[in-house]
């Protein structure tokens, strides 16, 4: 029996892989300052992401909490792309308010975009949030041979993105970013 081409393509891409997590929240950063663990900032989304990554046998190299400021976001993203991280995930700052600038900060840094991530994330999100999905801004791409995912800040969004999209494709994504 022949293996499917998708299965064959994903063969030997199981990791473990290294993740760099960034929570983007001006109010939380103002209240908690420089922390290294999501629980130190009462960051439920950060905890959800970290726990799912670890439960899937991968490593969290770093957790950062920063304000929703273009320069801070770009600085941490530039730093992260120069570490041993394979995948960088941001959570927060993706809304429609003028203060939400994660997408505007990260998108110009991407060497390549993965538009299918945002499309699939919104498709899957409709089950949870209905037509409010039209407000959802989630992007992914590659910068400096690292995959970057920008997620909304809710714990449900983090869980959905990690469990249903990112974790199943982690090895496949990392394989291609390294080519």
Secondary structure, 3 states (H helix, E strand, C coil): CCCCHHHHHHCCCCCCCEEEEEEECHHHHHHHCCCCCHHHHCCHHHHHHHHHHHHCCCEEEEEEEECCCHHHHHHHHHHHCCCCCCEEEEECCCCCCCCCCHHHHHHHHCCEECHHHHHHHHHHHHHHHHHHHHHCCCEEEEECCEEEEEECCCHHHHHHHHHHHHHHHHHHHHHHHCC
